[in-house]
Amino acid sequence: MRAFSRHRDLDPRDAGFTLVEVIVAMFVLAIVMLAIIFVQARALTTNAESQARQAATAAANEAMEQLRAMPWFYLKKGLYSGFVTAAGGDAYVSGNTLTVGGNSYTLRVGTLGSDQDLTSPWPPLFDGSGSNKQVLSSGSGNGTSIELRSYTTADQSGTTEGVGLVVVATWTKTTDGSTQNTVLTSTAYAPTGSGCGDIKTAPFLAACQAQFESTAETGKVDVSASATTADGSTVAPLLDGSAYFQMQMTTATSSVQASSQQVTNVNAFSNFGGVLWDDNDDATAPSAYGWMSGYTQYNVTASDDTTTGAAPANPADAGGVGTSSAASLSAGSFALSAQSDDTRLALSDASVTTQCTTGLAGIIAAGTPCAHTTFGANTSGTGRMSLTIGGSKELRLASVTSSPNVSSDDAWAGRFLVLPGNSSVGCVTVSGSGCGSSGAQQRFGDIVIGDVKQTGSWDGDAASGLVIVSGYSDSVMTQRGVGFTATPASIARSASLSYWNGTDYTTESVVAGDNFTRAIPETTWDAGSATITATGVIHVTDSFETTKTSASCKGNDGCAISAGNGLITVSVTYEIEPAGSSTFTPWNLTVSTTINGSQSSTLFKEAPNA
C-alpha cells in the first residue's frame, strides 16, 4: 500500500515520452538529416564541377600561352595535314571547318611542301604523330579527365597579318554526364605589318626575334634492280617465276636539324640503310607487307626551352649498330641477294650546353646549341647486291668494299649566338642576332660495279669489274647570319673513276664541278648456267647552289642558301641467256648504282625591328 501511494504522488511531468512521441521525433530528425546530407552532397558535386571547370580553364590558358610563344615559322603552316586522323577523330571538325560554342572557324592546315615537320614537334599544336589533342588530369584528385585541342585558323580580324588561335578544353559533368567546353580564342600577329612591337595588337613575342633553320645530310649509295623481257618492251620479274619486280639496297646517312626563334631545338639522326623488295602492284607497299629489312634509326633532341615537357638541354647520346638487313630472292638456279651497312657504329649527339665534335678539324664550343651524327669506318663491306648463278658463281652487281677501310660520314649543325665558330664549321664571327651553319662530309671504300667473282673476269676482260669508284669523298657547308648574308657555300668532291672501255681501263678524276657521260661497251661472261652480256652508261652531275635574299634578310624569304654535291650514277643492263634446257626464258636485269652527294641548307630571317 505504501509503494502504490508513492507512485500516485509523482508529478505527471516526470512520466517520460510515449512511443508515438519518440517515433514522431525520429521522423522529424531523419528529414532534417536527409536535407543536410543532400545539401552537403550537392555542395561536393558543385565543388567538383567547379574544380573541373577551373582546371579546364587553366589548361586552356596554358595551351594558349604556349601557342602564342611558338615561332611564327610553325604557326603560319597551321595544323599538321593529318591532324584529325592522328588525334583519333575530331567531332568539332568537318573538312577544314571548326564548329564549337556556336561559332565556326576556317582552319589553317599544312599542305604538301609546307606541312609541319613531325621530327620537331611543337605541342600543343602538333606532337610527334601530328595530333593536336592532349588528354590531361584535372589535378584535383576527383578523376576528371580534360581533353585539350588546339587549332590555328584564319585571322579572326579578317587581315592576312595574323593567325587565329582557338583552344577547346572538354570535360564531362558528373551530375548529368553532359559534355562541357571551355573555348578560348586569340590572334598571333605576323612579324610584318601590325606584329612585332605594336602595342595595339598585343605583339607576338617570337616575331620580334630572328629565325634560324639549318639542316644537313650525308649522301648514300643506292643500288636498285629491275627487269624487262629480252626485247626490253615489257616489265618482268627480277627472276623468272618470282613475284617481285624490284629490289633496292641503300647505305646509311647522317642527318641533323637546328631551328631557333625564341627557343632553339637541335636534332641528330642516325639512319641505317636497308633492303626492300616490291611487286608490280601500286596498291601494295613494302612496309605494309614486310618486304624490307634493316633501316635501324637512332635520334636525339636537345632544347634550351625551359617549359614543362620540352626536350632536355643535354640528353644522352644515342647510337649503336643496325639490325641485319640481309635479304635474298631465288628462283631455279638464280638468286638475287643484298645487304646494307649493318655493322657500322652510329652515334647521334645533340646539346645546348656541351661541345659537339664534328669529325672536322674543329669543334662547336660548349654553350652553343649543336647537333652531330657520325657513322664509323666499316670493318666489312658496307653495302652489296649480287646475282648468284648455278649456286656457285657470283656476279657482284655492286658493292661498297671494306678496302681501304675508310667509309665514314658526319653531319652537324650549330646556332652561334655568343661564341663564334671556326673555319671548319663557319660563323667565325658573331654579332647582333648571331649566325647559323650546317654541313656534312662523307667518304667511301672502293665502290665496285659488275665484278665477276669466281672466274676472275668477264671472259678475260674487265678483271677488276666494269666500273670502280675509288677514294670517294665529298663535303659541303652553308652559313647565314649577321655578317654572312651572302657567303657562298663550301663544296668539295674527289674521286677516281675507272671503267672498262673494251680493251683496257680508262681512269678519270671527278671533282665537284664535273658533269659528263661515259659509255661502257658490250662485255660478255659465260657463267656456265647462263651467258651474260653487259652494257652500261655512267652519268656524273655537278654540284648545285641556290640562294634567296631579301633586303637586310627581312621579309618572307630572309637570306637562305641550299647546296650540295652532285651524283655519280652507273646504270648497267645485263642480258641474261639461260643455257641448255633451262626453263628460264631470257631476260634483262638493269641495275642502277648511285652515289649521292652530301647536302646542306641554312636560313636566316632577321627580326623586322632589328
C-alpha positions in Angstrom: 0.0 0.0 0.0 2.8 2.4 0.7 4.5 1.8 -2.6 1.3 2.4 -4.5 0.6 5.7 -2.7 4.1 6.9 -3.6 3.5 6.2 -7.3 0.3 8.3 -7.2 2.2 11.2 -5.6 4.6 11.5 -8.6 4.4 14.7 -10.8 2.8 13.9 -14.2 5.7 15.8 -15.9 8.1 13.1 -14.8 6.3 10.3 -16.5 8.7 10.3 -19.8 7.9 10.1 -23.6 5.3 7.9 -25.2 6.2 5.7 -28.1 4.3 7.9 -30.5 6.3 10.9 -29.4 9.6 9.1 -30.0 8.6 8.0 -33.5 7.5 11.5 -34.5 10.8 13.0 -33.1 12.9 10.5 -35.0 10.9 11.1 -38.2 11.5 14.9 -37.9 15.2 14.3 -37.2 15.5 12.0 -40.3 14.0 14.6 -42.5 16.5 17.2 -41.2 19.4 14.9 -41.6 18.5 13.9 -45.2 18.2 17.5 -46.1 21.6 18.2 -44.6 23.1 15.2 -46.5 21.5 16.3 -49.8 22.8 19.8 -49.4 26.3 18.6 -48.5 26.4 16.1 -51.4 25.2 18.8 -53.8 27.9 21.1 -52.4 30.5 18.5 -53.0 29.3 17.9 -56.6 29.2 21.6 -57.3 32.6 22.0 -55.9 34.0 19.1 -58.0 32.4 20.6 -61.2 33.8 24.0 -60.2 37.3 22.4 -59.8 36.9 20.7 -63.2 35.9 23.9 -64.9 38.8 25.8 -63.2 41.3 23.1 -64.3 39.9 23.1 -67.8 40.2 26.9 -68.0 43.8 26.8 -66.6 44.8 24.1 -69.1 43.2 26.1 -72.0 45.0 29.3 -70.8 48.4 27.4 -70.6 47.9 26.0 -74.1 47.0 29.4 -75.5 50.2 30.9 -74.0 52.2 28.1 -75.4 50.7 28.8 -78.9 51.4 32.5 -78.6 55.0 31.7 -77.7 55.6 29.5 -80.7 57.8 30.6 -83.6 55.9 32.2 -86.4 57.6 29.7 -88.8 55.5 26.9 -87.3 52.3 28.8 -86.6 51.9 30.1 -90.2 52.0 26.5 -91.5 49.0 25.7 -89.3 47.8 22.2 -88.2 49.5 19.1 -89.5 47.7 17.9 -92.6 46.7 14.7 -91.0 45.8 16.1 -87.5 42.3 14.6 -87.4 43.5 11.0 -88.1 46.4 11.5 -85.7 44.1 12.6 -82.9 41.8 9.6 -83.5 39.0 11.8 -84.9 37.6 15.2 -84.1 33.8 15.8 -83.6 34.3 19.5 -83.9 35.9 19.4 -87.4 34.3 18.9 -90.7 36.6 19.3 -93.7 38.5 22.5 -93.0 35.9 24.0 -90.7 35.9 24.0 -86.9 32.5 24.4 -85.2 32.4 24.9 -81.4 30.5 27.1 -79.0 28.0 28.1 -81.7 30.8 29.6 -83.8 32.6 28.3 -87.0 36.2 28.9 -87.9 38.1 28.2 -91.1 41.2 26.2 -90.2 44.7 26.8 -91.3 46.1 23.4 -92.2 49.5 22.4 -93.6 49.9 21.3 -97.2 52.3 19.2 -99.3 55.6 21.1 -99.3 54.5 23.3 -96.4 53.5 20.8 -93.8 54.7 20.6 -90.2 57.9 18.5 -89.6 56.9 15.8 -87.1 60.5 15.2 -86.2 60.4 18.6 -84.4 57.0 18.5 -82.6 55.6 21.7 -81.1 52.9 20.8 -78.6 50.1 21.7 -78.2 49.7 22.5 -81.9 51.2 19.1 -83.0 53.1 16.3 -81.4 55.3 13.6 -82.9 52.3 11.9 -84.6 50.8 15.2 -85.8 47.9 15.2 -83.2 46.6 18.4 -81.8 44.9 16.6 -78.9 46.1 16.2 -75.3 44.3 14.3 -72.5 45.0 15.8 -69.1 44.0 15.1 -65.5 42.3 17.9 -63.6 44.8 17.6 -60.8 42.1 18.0 -58.2 42.1 14.2 -57.4 38.4 13.8 -58.4 39.3 11.8 -61.5 38.1 14.3 -64.0 39.8 14.0 -67.4 40.2 17.0 -69.7 40.5 16.7 -73.5 42.5 19.6 -74.8 42.6 20.5 -78.5 44.5 23.4 -80.1 43.8 24.9 -83.6 45.1 27.6 -85.9 42.6 29.4 -88.1 42.3 32.3 -90.5 42.9 35.6 -88.7 39.6 36.5 -86.9 40.2 40.2 -87.6 39.9 39.5 -91.3 43.5 40.5 -92.1 46.4 38.5 -93.5 48.9 39.6 -90.9 48.0 37.1 -88.2 47.0 33.5 -87.4 43.8 32.9 -85.4 44.3 30.7 -82.3 41.5 28.5 -80.8 41.8 26.2 -77.8 39.0 23.9 -76.8 39.0 22.2 -73.3 36.3 19.5 -73.0 35.2 17.6 -69.9 32.1 15.6 -68.6 29.8 16.9 -65.8 29.4 14.4 -63.0 25.7 15.3 -62.4 24.2 14.6 -65.7 27.1 13.3 -67.9 26.8 16.2 -70.3 29.8 17.4 -72.2 31.2 20.9 -71.3 33.5 23.1 -73.2 35.8 26.0 -72.4 36.7 27.8 -75.6 39.5 30.4 -75.8 40.4 32.5 -78.9 43.2 34.8 -79.7 45.4 36.1 -82.6 49.1 35.8 -83.1 50.4 38.5 -85.4 52.9 38.2 -88.2 56.4 39.6 -88.0 55.5 42.3 -90.5 52.6 44.8 -90.5 51.0 45.1 -87.1 53.0 42.4 -85.4 56.4 43.0 -83.8 56.4 45.8 -81.2 52.9 47.1 -82.0 51.3 47.7 -78.6 47.8 48.0 -80.3 47.8 44.3 -81.1 49.5 42.7 -78.1 52.6 41.7 -80.1 53.6 38.2 -80.7 56.9 37.8 -78.8 58.7 35.4 -81.1 58.0 37.6 -84.2 60.4 40.1 -82.7 63.3 37.7 -82.8 65.5 36.4 -85.6 64.8 33.0 -87.1 67.4 30.4 -88.0 66.9 27.0 -89.7 69.8 24.6 -90.6 69.8 21.1 -92.0 72.5 18.8 -93.3 72.6 15.3 -94.6 75.3 13.0 -95.9 74.7 11.1 -99.1 74.3 7.4 -99.6 74.9 4.6 -102.1 71.7 3.5 -103.6 71.6 0.2 -105.7 68.3 -0.5 -107.5 67.5 -3.5 -109.7 64.6 -4.0 -112.1 63.9 -6.3 -115.1 62.3 -6.4 -118.5 61.7 -9.1 -121.2 64.6 -9.8 -123.5 63.4 -7.2 -126.1 63.1 -4.6 -123.4 59.4 -4.0 -124.2 57.7 -5.3 -121.0 58.4 -5.1 -117.3 59.3 -8.5 -116.0 60.0 -10.2 -112.6 63.6 -9.9 -111.3 63.8 -13.7 -111.6 61.6 -15.8 -113.8 58.9 -17.2 -111.6 59.5 -14.7 -108.8 56.6 -12.4 -107.5 58.9 -9.4 -107.1 59.8 -6.8 -109.7 62.2 -4.5 -107.8 64.9 -4.7 -105.2 66.7 -1.8 -103.6 69.7 -1.5 -101.2 70.7 1.8 -99.6 73.6 2.6 -97.2 73.4 4.8 -94.1 73.0 8.5 -93.8 73.8 11.0 -91.1 71.4 14.0 -90.8 70.9 16.9 -88.4 68.5 19.8 -87.9 68.6 23.0 -85.9 65.7 25.5 -85.5 65.8 28.7 -83.5 63.3 31.5 -82.8 62.9 32.4 -79.1 64.0 28.9 -78.2 66.4 26.6 -80.0 65.9 22.9 -80.8 68.7 20.7 -82.2 68.2 17.2 -83.6 70.6 14.5 -84.6 69.5 11.4 -86.6 71.4 8.2 -87.5 69.6 6.5 -90.4 70.9 3.0 -91.2 70.3 1.7 -94.7 68.4 -1.4 -95.6 67.0 -3.6 -98.3 63.5 -3.6 -99.7 61.8 -5.6 -102.5 58.4 -5.0 -104.1 55.9 -6.5 -106.5 54.4 -4.7 -109.5 51.2 -3.6 -107.7 50.9 0.1 -106.8 48.3 -0.9 -104.1 50.9 -2.8 -102.1 53.7 -1.2 -100.1 56.9 -3.0 -98.8 56.5 -1.5 -95.3 52.9 -3.0 -95.1 53.9 -6.5 -96.3 57.2 -6.9 -94.5 59.2 -6.7 -97.7 62.0 -4.8 -96.1 64.8 -5.4 -93.7 67.3 -3.2 -91.8 66.6 0.6 -91.7 67.5 1.0 -88.0 67.3 4.5 -86.7 68.7 6.4 -83.7 67.9 10.0 -82.8 68.2 12.6 -80.0 66.8 16.1 -79.5 68.1 18.9 -77.2 66.5 22.3 -76.4 67.0 25.4 -74.3 63.3 25.6 -73.8 62.6 25.5 -70.1 58.9 24.8 -70.2 57.5 21.5 -69.0 57.7 18.7 -71.5 60.4 20.3 -73.6 63.5 18.3 -74.7 66.4 18.2 -72.2 69.3 20.6 -72.6 71.9 17.8 -72.7 70.4 14.4 -73.4 72.4 11.2 -73.5 73.9 10.3 -76.9 72.0 7.7 -79.0 73.5 5.1 -81.2 74.7 1.6 -81.9 74.8 -0.9 -84.8 72.0 -1.8 -87.1 69.8 -4.8 -87.3 70.6 -7.3 -90.1 69.3 -6.2 -93.5 70.3 -9.4 -95.4 67.7 -10.4 -98.0 67.5 -12.9 -100.8 65.2 -13.9 -103.7 65.6 -17.1 -105.6 64.1 -19.0 -108.5 65.6 -22.0 -110.2 69.4 -21.8 -110.5 69.4 -18.0 -109.9 69.4 -16.0 -106.6 69.4 -12.2 -106.1 70.7 -11.1 -102.7 71.5 -7.8 -101.0 72.7 -6.5 -97.6 73.3 -2.9 -96.3 75.8 -1.5 -93.8 74.6 -3.1 -90.7 77.9 -3.4 -88.9 78.9 0.2 -88.8 78.7 2.1 -85.5 76.3 5.1 -85.4 76.3 7.9 -82.8 73.9 10.9 -82.6 74.7 13.8 -80.2 72.7 17.0 -79.5 73.2 19.5 -76.8 72.8 23.2 -75.8 75.3 23.0 -73.0 78.3 20.8 -74.1 80.5 20.9 -77.1 79.9 18.9 -80.3 82.7 17.2 -82.2 82.1 17.3 -85.9 84.6 14.9 -87.5 86.3 18.0 -88.8 89.4 19.9 -87.6 87.3 22.0 -85.2 84.6 21.6 -82.6 81.4 23.6 -81.8 82.1 25.0 -78.4 80.1 24.3 -75.2 77.2 26.6 -74.7 76.4 26.7 -78.4 73.3 24.7 -79.4 74.6 22.0 -81.7 73.9 18.6 -83.2 76.2 16.0 -84.7 75.8 12.5 -86.1 78.5 10.2 -87.3 78.9 6.7 -88.8 82.2 5.0 -88.1 84.5 3.3 -90.6 83.4 0.0 -92.0 85.1 -3.2 -90.8 83.3 -5.2 -93.5 81.5 -4.5 -96.8 79.0 -1.7 -96.3 76.5 -2.5 -99.0 76.2 -5.0 -101.8 73.9 -6.6 -104.3 74.8 -9.9 -106.0 73.4 -12.3 -108.6 74.3 -16.0 -107.9 74.2 -18.4 -110.9 74.1 -22.2 -110.5 74.7 -21.9 -106.8 78.4 -21.3 -107.1 79.2 -18.4 -109.5 78.6 -14.9 -108.4 78.2 -11.6 -110.3 78.7 -8.8 -107.7 76.3 -6.3 -109.2 77.5 -3.5 -106.9 79.4 -3.4 -103.6 81.0 -0.9 -101.3 84.1 -2.7 -100.1 85.9 -2.6 -96.8 89.2 -2.0 -98.6 90.5 0.5 -98.0 88.8 0.7 -94.5 87.7 4.4 -94.8 83.9 4.6 -95.1 82.6 7.1 -92.7 80.4 10.2 -92.6 79.5 13.2 -90.4 76.7 15.8 -90.4 76.5 18.7 -88.0 74.6 22.0 -87.3 75.1 24.9 -84.9 73.4 28.1 -83.7 76.1 30.6 -82.8 74.8 33.5 -80.6 77.7 34.3 -78.3 80.7 32.1 -79.1 82.0 32.1 -82.7 82.7 29.0 -84.8 85.8 28.3 -86.8 86.9 27.8 -90.4 85.7 24.2 -90.4 82.1 24.9 -89.1 81.7 28.5 -90.3 80.3 31.6 -88.4 83.9 32.7 -87.4 82.5 35.9 -86.0 79.3 36.6 -84.0 77.4 39.8 -83.7 73.8 41.0 -83.4 71.3 38.2 -83.9 74.1 35.7 -84.5 74.7 33.1 -87.1 73.7 29.6 -88.1 75.6 27.0 -90.1 75.4 23.3 -91.0 77.5 20.9 -93.1 78.2 17.3 -94.0 81.1 15.2 -95.2 81.5 11.6 -96.2 83.9 9.0 -97.7 83.5 5.5 -99.0 85.7 2.5 -99.6 86.1 1.3 -103.2 82.7 1.0 -104.9 82.9 -1.8 -107.5 80.2 -2.4 -110.1 79.8 -5.6 -112.3 82.5 -7.7 -110.7 82.8 -11.4 -111.7 84.0 -13.2 -108.5 84.7 -16.9 -109.3 86.2 -16.8 -112.7 88.1 -13.6 -112.1 87.0 -11.7 -115.2 84.5 -11.2 -118.0 85.9 -13.9 -120.3 89.3 -12.4 -119.9 88.2 -8.8 -119.8 87.5 -6.3 -117.0 89.3 -8.4 -114.4 88.5 -5.7 -111.7 84.9 -5.2 -112.6 83.1 -2.9 -115.1 83.4 0.3 -113.0 85.5 1.1 -109.9 85.0 4.4 -108.0 87.9 4.7 -105.5 88.9 7.3 -103.0 85.5 8.9 -103.0 85.0 11.8 -100.5 82.8 15.0 -100.5 81.8 17.8 -98.2 79.5 20.8 -98.1 78.9 23.7 -95.6 76.4 26.6 -95.6 76.1 29.5 -93.2 73.8 32.5 -92.8 73.6 35.3 -90.2 74.8 38.7 -89.4 77.9 39.3 -91.5 77.2 36.1 -93.6 74.2 37.2 -95.6 75.7 36.2 -98.9 78.6 33.9 -98.1 78.8 31.2 -100.8 78.7 27.5 -99.8 81.8 25.5 -99.4 81.6 22.4 -101.7 84.2 19.8 -102.4 84.3 16.3 -104.1 87.1 14.0 -105.0 87.1 10.5 -106.6 88.9 8.4 -109.1 86.6 6.8 -111.7 87.9 3.8 -113.6 85.7 2.0 -116.2 86.3 -0.8 -118.8 86.5 0.7 -122.3 86.5 -2.6 -124.3 90.3 -3.1 -124.3 91.5 -1.6 -121.0 90.5 0.7 -118.1 90.1 4.4 -118.5 90.7 6.4 -115.3 89.4 9.9 -114.7 89.3 12.2 -111.7 85.9 13.5 -110.5 85.6 16.9 -108.7 82.7 19.0 -107.6 82.0 20.8 -110.8 82.3 17.9 -113.2 79.3 17.0 -115.4 79.8 14.3 -118.1 78.6 10.9 -119.5 80.6 7.8 -120.4 79.6 4.6 -122.1 80.5 1.0 -121.0 80.8 -1.1 -124.1 79.4 -4.6 -124.5 81.2 -7.2 -122.4 80.3 -10.9 -122.1 80.7 -13.7 -119.4 80.0 -17.4 -119.9 78.8 -18.4 -116.4 78.1 -22.0 -117.4 74.4 -21.9 -116.5 73.9 -18.7 -118.4 75.6 -16.3 -120.7 75.5 -12.7 -119.5 76.2 -9.7 -121.7 76.6 -6.3 -120.1 76.4 -2.7 -121.4 76.1 0.5 -119.4 76.4 4.2 -119.1 78.0 6.5 -116.4 76.5 9.9 -115.6 78.4 12.4 -113.4 76.5 15.6 -112.4 78.0 18.7 -110.9 77.3 20.4 -107.6 74.4 22.9 -107.0 73.9 26.0 -105.0 70.7 28.1 -104.7 70.1 31.3 -102.7 67.3 33.6 -101.8 68.0 37.1 -100.4 65.6 39.8 -99.2 66.6 43.3 -98.1 68.5 43.1 -94.8 67.4 39.4 -94.6 63.9 40.5 -93.6 60.6 39.6 -95.1 59.3 36.3 -96.3 62.5 34.8 -97.9 65.1 36.1 -95.5 68.5 35.0 -96.5 68.6 31.3 -97.5 71.1 29.0 -99.1 71.0 25.4 -100.2 73.9 23.5 -101.6 75.2 20.0 -102.3 77.3 17.7 -104.4 76.1 16.0 -107.5 75.6 12.4 -108.4 77.7 9.6 -109.8 75.2 7.1 -111.4 76.2 3.9 -113.1 73.4 2.0 -114.9 74.2 -1.4 -116.3 71.9 -3.7 -118.2 72.7 -7.4 -118.0 71.2 -9.5 -120.9 70.8 -13.0 -119.4 70.6 -16.0 -121.6 70.0 -19.3 -119.6 72.0 -22.2 -121.0 70.8 -25.6 -122.3 67.4 -26.9 -121.4 66.8 -24.3 -118.7 63.2 -23.5 -118.1 64.1 -19.8 -117.7 63.4 -17.5 -120.6 66.0 -14.8 -121.5 65.5 -11.5 -119.7 67.3 -8.2 -119.0 68.3 -7.2 -115.4 69.1 -3.5 -115.1 71.0 -2.3 -112.0 71.5 1.4 -111.2 74.1 2.4 -108.7 74.0 6.0 -107.5 76.5 7.7 -105.2 74.5 10.6 -103.7 76.4 13.8 -102.6 76.1 15.4 -99.2 73.7 18.4 -98.9 73.3 21.4 -96.5 70.9 24.3 -96.2 70.7 27.3 -93.9 68.1 30.1 -93.4 68.5 33.4 -91.5 65.5 35.7 -91.2 66.2 38.9 -89.3 63.6 40.4 -86.9 61.7 43.3 -88.5 62.7 45.8 -85.8 66.4 44.8 -85.7 
